[in-house]
Amino acid sequence: MGSSVVAKRGNGYLGVTEPISLSGPTELDVIKTKELEKFLEDAGLYESQEEAVSREEVLGRLDQIVKIWIKRISKAKGFNEQFVQEANAKIFTFGSYRLGVHGPGADIDTLCVGPRHATREEDFFTELHNMLAEMPEVTELHPVADAHVPVMKFCFNGVSIDLLYAKLALWVIPEDLDISQDSILQNADEQTVRSLNGCRVTDQILRLVPSIQNFRTTLRCMRLWAKRRGVYSNVAGFLGGINWALLVARICQLYPNALPSMLVSRFFRVYTQWRWPNPVMLCEIEEGTLGLSIWDPRRNFKDRHHIMPIITPAYPCMNSSYNVSSSTLRVMTEEFQRGNEFFEAMEANKADWGTLFEPYPFFEAYKNYLEIDITAANEDDLRKWKGWVESRLRTLILKIERHTFGMLQCHPHPNNFSDKSRKFHYCYFMGLQRQQGVPVHEGEQFDIRSTVEEFKQTVNMYALWTSGMEIQVSHIKRRSIPLFVFPGGIKPLRPSRAAASADSHSILKTKANNMVQASKPSETNSSCNVDKIAGAADEAAVSSNDHFFDTSESNPGDAYGSSDLTAKLRKRKQMDDAFQNKADTKRASVHSKKSPESVAETAEDTYGSSDLTTKLRKRKQMEDAFENRADTKRPSAHSKKSPEGVAATADGVDHQGIGSVNQTSKEAESVAIKNILGSPSTVLEASSGELDDHQLQTKDENLVEAGNGCPNLHPTTKNIGTQIGSSQNQNSQDGHMSNAALEELEPAELSVPFSEPPAATTQRKPLIRISLTSVARPVARSQ
């Protein structure tokens, strides 16, 4: 067995770093885990015994079929009788079924491994396809031979099967074949390497987790959470099944003795603090001896653009999440933050498991959306057209990000919808919003007409395009969302703005209110000022941000030694911004980049009160006190403790259980997480100096195909279809990053439907233009 599949290192732990904690579960952890398992069972995530038996029977029957198939083609190729009798093919499983986390009705990912004389094109996609087509128990047979990973899809006795094929350089396939050996890839073509990768990665994950049962329960939980929160889709630019499995497996390595309830909690804690693009790895990346390309941003330019690398553990190690863009990473980061704050509330007995899994209200989260409609002439064409368009949707996100210099962000819905009143129709939606942390200019607009036209032209270049395959892209407001996207075709009543954002802000506001109460001075006037400031900041936060969570790259709560300080410091920032905005309104001469002291002086001059100056100075003193406290503890965490000592300190929080958290141990965990991030990041830092020069020389097409949406992407000299305001130019954008205000988007009405005009008709160019205004809107305004 190759070195890449060694489960434990010489020092006795799994993974590339030492665990954060080795502590076992408490009684409360056991109780919470039982509650979680009951919740998952009630959610219908476990299949019945009858269905499990049916799946095993189907797999056994499929294995018999490929064995008959290989003997038949061996005889047809003229091999002697003895060779025909020894000829063999074998079925392997991978994906959710192999990991043991599949649910009722889920498909089974399978791999057929055949000998060197059984070709993919003629024998697998022709002979085996014909055999399956003749069987009455096989339905919905659909070969996709031209896919990146060629696959044959079908239903066998009601069980959905995805069947891949790998042709090995062996004349005879042994029944006890071990595909985890790196030598199995010898002389294999690229399609075979990709097809084998699924099985090899799945098996490697199971070898690299300390407890398979705890891993499976935790992964079931995270898969359900990701689907409910709308971040489960590799095609849409989020994460797919293998990505979530790798993230969960890494948490299991860092907390090897924890139960699922604690593993889920630590999942959000760790990935809230994760500094992307530091890669997530279960084992060291092996160079191998076969010369296959591996993920290495030092050598491979396109790997440097991957903004959320999650590396597969089997040779050749690759990034499994190259589809993630800046916009989808932002959405997932916010969801990680929400999950982390949920567990802080659960620790205080203020939330239950149901709150964590509340569905994401996608059609209430934004005021502006892109609607992508596709149609075809018949069902077969629609299936092909749908698969092609879905594979290209992420390029629309990348194009919009690049052509607007990252100022306009897209949030794709992971699912498709169908209007039953229209034949052979599907549609997709993307939420739109301005990048957070940029100022708003009166009358500013985003014109993405050329961007959309370019995307449509790319999609219409589909090699199998036939008459009737059409795509339309239109810009709609929230109030114009079609009814067929809602359950039962009924649009839910929209609550007030403040109530609609309660899902994201309830935990933050509770913590912020605690901060205000704790920081009230004894003077009555100052206390009143704090209440007014907090109210103004709340109003500004709700009115300026239509999304759920404000994210940051670090977790100051852990660093400063207080579980509420993340929300406190965020609240202080909001309060300071409120002061700044009021001061700018009263005094136009005040510069936007003043220090906190000058802001205090401006506020005193503007409002004629020394209370504001005093309050800001007190706030600055509190921050300095927290910094001093953190600086006192950091040296002991870094210099006086070995990694084992950090893990031992982290045991304190684990022994307290999920319901009672020791803050000192939280600090140790935060330090341990940062230490974990230190080593892999040097790989990226080594190549960061070369990045900008390469980007200036890279063609636009290559950046799209890389599928990454690098946040530092330098715009190409050919600016396609980008207009940011009629009177704004690119130079003015440099000053956009200093203001933290965010206004909701106001779309301009479409002048005509966004569709391809008939050849004989002269028609205006369709309009998709996002208007931006700095005029404040009432908080409780309804659609």
GIFEN-V602176 format. One line per field, one symbol per residue. ss: DSSP state (A for helix, B for strand, O for the rest). A space follows every 50 residues. Layout:
ss = ???
//
This chain:
ss = OOAAAOOOOOOOOOOOOOOOOOOOOOAAAAAAAAAAAAAAAAOOOOOOAA AAAAAAAAAAAAAAAAAAAAAAAAAAOOOOAAAAAAOOOBBBBBAAAAAO OOOOOOOBBBBBBBOOOOOAAAAAAAAAAAAAAOOOOBBBBBBBOOOOOO BBBBBBOOBBBBBBBBBOOOOOOOOOOOOOOAAAAOOOOAAAAAAAAAAA AAAAAAAOOOOAAAAAAAAAAAAAAAAAOOOBOOOOOOBOAAAAAAAAAA AAAAOOOOOAAAAAAAAAAAAAAOOOOOOBOOOOOOOOOOOOOOOOOOOO AAAAAOOOOBBOOOOOOOBOOOOOOAAAAAAAAAAAAAAAAAAAAAAOOO OOAAAAOOOOOAAAAOOBBBBBBBBOOOAAAAAAAAAAAAAAAAAAAAAA AAAOOOOBBBBBOOOOBOOOOOOOBBBBBBBBBBOOOOOOOOOBBBBOAA AAAAAAAAAOOOOOOOOOOBBBBBBBBAAAOOAAAOAAAOOOOOOOAAAA OAAAAAAAAAAAAAAAAAOOOOOAAAAAAAAAAAAAAAAAAAAAOOOOOO OOOOOAAAAAOOOOAAAAAAAAAAAAAAAAAAAAAAOOOOOOOOOAAAAA AAAAAAAOOAAAAAAAAAAAAAAAAAAAAAAAAAAAAAOOOOAAAAAAAA AAAAAAOOOOOOAAAAAAAAAAAAAAAAAAAAAAAAAAAAAAAAAAAOOA AAAAAAOOOOOOOOOOOOOOOOBBOOOOOAAAAAAAAAOOOOOOBBBOOO OOOOOOOOOOOOOOOOOOBBBBOOOOOOOOOOO
//
